């Protein structure tokens, strides 16, 4: 008699594959899209991480170019 996997065995295998794929990933940066390409994040580090995903340079809005802002930031990924 040939072995036939049951639905429970297949669902456990799918769950294990999903967990293995998610185990090594970092959490996604928290980003709020304000419109017209303007974004907001809780920190400059999260803004940099978001723009790095696309290989786009980061430009803070309302901050001098030579300063890194503290706290919540508004920016564009140009």
Secondary structure, 3 states (H helix, E strand, C coil): CCCCCCHHHHHHHHHHHHHHHHHCCCCCCCCEEEECCEEEECCHHHHHHHHHHHCCCEEECCCCCCCCCCCCEEEEEC
